[in-house]
Amino acid sequence: MFLDWSDISDDLQILLAREALGRAATTIATQAAALADEFEAGNIADHGGADALRLFAAILCETIEDPLPPAGMAEPAPTFG
């Protein structure tokens, strides 16, 4: 058993982090779609939220299907200003 995150190999850390991100995105997308359904059913006052939530859920689902690039292939962060 691992006692600390740093005891896990880098490859396993990346694998676990990606799996966690994928599961989190799936959970958020599912909840957004469920909330949109509640808006449409009239259970929650709708002020255009259902369409926005469905768009948000679709973007998350697309992100899940298009996985992160391999480790070490990240592009530099953009600079602003």
Backbone as CSV, one residue per row, in Angstrom:
resi,resn,N_x,N_y,N_z,CA_x,CA_y,CA_z,C_x,C_y,C_z
1,MET,0.845,-1.175,0.000,0.000,0.000,0.000,0.892,1.241,0.000
2,PHE,0.466,2.257,-0.740,1.215,3.512,-0.788,0.838,4.372,0.407
3,LEU,1.842,4.944,1.036,1.584,5.794,2.189,1.444,7.258,1.804
4,ASP,1.985,7.619,0.661,1.998,9.021,0.257,1.909,9.092,-1.262
5,TRP,1.300,10.131,-1.767,1.153,10.328,-3.212,2.522,10.288,-3.889
6,SER,3.533,10.850,-3.237,4.863,10.901,-3.841,5.523,9.533,-3.925
7,ASP,4.979,8.530,-3.233,5.496,7.165,-3.323,5.051,6.469,-4.603
8,ILE,4.073,7.044,-5.276,3.529,6.453,-6.499,4.354,6.962,-7.680
9,SER,4.595,6.100,-8.645,5.362,6.509,-9.825,4.644,7.638,-10.560
10,ASP,5.417,8.423,-11.302,4.831,9.527,-12.070,3.775,9.026,-13.048
11,ASP,4.059,7.908,-13.719,3.093,7.365,-14.683,1.780,6.985,-14.011
12,LEU,1.870,6.380,-12.828,0.654,5.995,-12.108,-0.077,7.227,-11.585
13,GLN,0.655,8.242,-11.141,0.018,9.489,-10.701,-0.771,10.115,-11.836
14,ILE,-0.176,10.140,-13.027,-0.858,10.712,-14.189,-2.089,9.894,-14.541
15,LEU,-1.948,8.580,-14.530,-3.087,7.714,-14.824,-4.223,7.940,-13.827
16,LEU,-3.908,7.981,-12.551,-4.932,8.187,-11.522,-5.565,9.571,-11.629
17,ALA,-4.752,10.586,-11.894,-5.275,11.948,-12.020,-6.209,12.060,-13.222
18,ARG,-5.828,11.456,-14.336,-6.687,11.494,-15.530,-8.007,10.764,-15.287
19,GLU,-7.937,9.631,-14.614,-9.158,8.885,-14.307,-10.064,9.709,-13.404
20,ALA,-9.473,10.352,-12.404,-10.257,11.188,-11.493,-10.889,12.357,-12.239
21,LEU,-10.137,12.995,-13.126,-10.688,14.112,-13.906,-11.818,13.644,-14.815
22,GLY,-11.642,12.492,-15.431,-12.692,11.955,-16.289,-13.962,11.657,-15.514
23,ARG,-13.805,11.051,-14.346,-14.976,10.758,-13.518,-15.642,12.034,-13.025
24,ALA,-14.840,13.008,-12.654,-15.408,14.285,-12.202,-16.180,14.957,-13.329
25,ALA,-15.615,14.972,-14.520,-16.293,15.588,-15.662,-17.592,14.862,-15.980
26,THR,-17.576,13.538,-15.908,-18.791,12.757,-16.148,-19.857,13.084,-15.115
27,THR,-19.463,13.179,-13.858,-20.405,13.510,-12.783,-20.998,14.894,-12.985
28,ILE,-20.156,15.866,-13.305,-20.635,17.235,-13.507,-21.573,17.299,-14.707
29,ALA,-21.216,16.631,-15.799,-22.074,16.630,-16.992,-23.420,15.990,-16.691
30,THR,-23.414,14.896,-15.952,-24.658,14.211,-15.593,-25.532,15.110,-14.729
31,GLN,-24.926,15.782,-13.769,-25.683,16.671,-12.893,-26.223,17.879,-13.654
32,ALA,-25.437,18.412,-14.584,-25.900,19.544,-15.392,-27.097,19.142,-16.246
33,ALA,-27.028,17.966,-16.839,-28.149,17.483,-17.657,-29.382,17.240,-16.792
34,ALA,-29.203,16.702,-15.593,-30.335,16.462,-14.688,-30.966,17.783,-14.259
35,LEU,-30.139,18.783,-13.993,-30.664,20.090,-13.614,-31.431,20.712,-14.774
36,ALA,-30.924,20.551,-15.985,-31.642,21.046,-17.162,-33.006,20.376,-17.283
37,ASP,-33.057,19.081,-17.010,-34.339,18.365,-17.043,-35.305,18.925,-16.004
38,GLU,-34.799,19.271,-14.831,-35.634,19.861,-13.782,-36.188,21.217,-14.228
39,PHE,-35.357,22.007,-14.910,-35.839,23.282,-15.457,-36.986,23.026,-16.426
40,GLU,-36.766,22.101,-17.350,-37.771,21.825,-18.373,-39.046,21.235,-17.797
41,ALA,-38.936,20.491,-16.715,-40.112,19.895,-16.081,-40.886,20.929,-15.262
42,GLY,-40.313,22.110,-15.097,-40.981,23.165,-14.339,-40.770,23.072,-12.843
43,ASN,-39.878,22.214,-12.411,-39.621,22.064,-10.984,-38.734,23.168,-10.425
44,ILE,-38.008,23.845,-11.307,-37.146,24.966,-10.933,-37.418,26.079,-11.934
45,ALA,-37.496,27.315,-11.458,-37.734,28.447,-12.352,-36.627,28.523,-13.398
46,ASP,-37.014,28.581,-14.660,-36.061,28.579,-15.771,-35.909,29.975,-16.338
47,HIS,-34.678,30.422,-16.386,-34.368,31.717,-17.000,-33.352,31.502,-18.116
48,GLY,-33.560,30.427,-18.911,-32.640,30.080,-19.984,-31.553,29.122,-19.538
49,GLY,-31.671,28.621,-18.329,-30.625,27.770,-17.769,-30.510,26.403,-18.403
50,ALA,-31.613,25.834,-18.855,-31.577,24.472,-19.397,-30.668,24.396,-20.620
51,ASP,-30.797,25.340,-21.531,-29.958,25.326,-22.730,-28.486,25.523,-22.371
52,ALA,-28.216,26.419,-21.447,-26.836,26.652,-21.026,-26.249,25.409,-20.365
53,LEU,-27.040,24.745,-19.537,-26.557,23.535,-18.873,-26.317,22.408,-19.861
54,ARG,-27.184,22.282,-20.854,-26.985,21.237,-21.865,-25.724,21.509,-22.681
55,LEU,-25.482,22.778,-23.004,-24.264,23.140,-23.717,-23.040,22.802,-22.858
56,PHE,-23.095,23.164,-21.588,-22.015,22.859,-20.651,-21.776,21.354,-20.573
57,ALA,-22.842,20.581,-20.453,-22.728,19.121,-20.378,-22.127,18.567,-21.666
58,ALA,-22.543,19.090,-22.806,-22.019,18.614,-24.089,-20.525,18.907,-24.211
59,ILE,-20.123,20.079,-23.764,-18.694,20.426,-23.804,-17.901,19.482,-22.914
60,LEU,-18.416,19.210,-21.725,-17.724,18.275,-20.835,-17.632,16.890,-21.457
61,CYS,-18.722,16.433,-22.040,-18.715,15.097,-22.654,-17.726,15.041,-23.810
62,GLU,-17.644,16.084,-24.579,-16.684,16.134,-25.682,-15.258,16.096,-25.141
63,THR,-15.027,16.788,-24.059,-13.704,16.798,-23.426,-13.343,15.413,-22.925
64,ILE,-14.323,14.708,-22.371,-14.085,13.354,-21.876,-13.683,12.439,-23.028
65,GLU,-14.331,12.597,-24.173,-14.057,11.743,-25.325,-12.743,12.116,-26.002
66,ASP,-12.256,13.333,-25.797,-10.998,13.797,-26.364,-10.009,13.947,-25.218
67,PRO,-9.323,12.847,-24.862,-8.511,12.848,-23.657,-7.364,13.847,-23.701
68,LEU,-6.803,14.072,-22.538,-5.674,14.967,-22.417,-4.502,14.444,-23.240
69,PRO,-3.632,15.339,-23.692,-2.463,14.871,-24.436,-1.556,14.061,-23.525
70,PRO,-0.668,13.259,-24.121,0.246,12.470,-23.291,1.081,13.357,-22.386
71,ALA,1.478,12.827,-21.259,2.304,13.578,-20.317,3.563,14.053,-21.024
72,GLY,3.982,15.264,-20.692,5.169,15.831,-21.286,4.911,16.537,-22.611
73,MET,3.656,16.521,-23.069,3.320,17.130,-24.353,2.524,18.422,-24.188
74,ALA,2.445,18.917,-22.963,1.663,20.120,-22.704,2.314,21.331,-23.374
75,GLU,1.478,22.220,-23.839,1.970,23.458,-24.429,2.188,24.463,-23.313
76,PRO,3.103,25.404,-23.504,3.315,26.420,-22.467,2.032,27.222,-22.235
77,ALA,1.840,27.632,-21.006,0.675,28.438,-20.668,0.762,29.783,-21.374
78,PRO,-0.390,30.291,-21.838,-0.360,31.602,-22.504,-0.036,32.702,-21.505
79,THR,0.588,33.744,-22.010,0.861,34.900,-21.161,-0.098,36.015,-21.535
80,PHE,-0.547,36.724,-20.552,-1.511,37.791,-20.759,-0.867,39.110,-20.337
81,GLY,-1.215,40.163,-21.061,-0.777,41.478,-20.631,0.204,42.037,-21.501
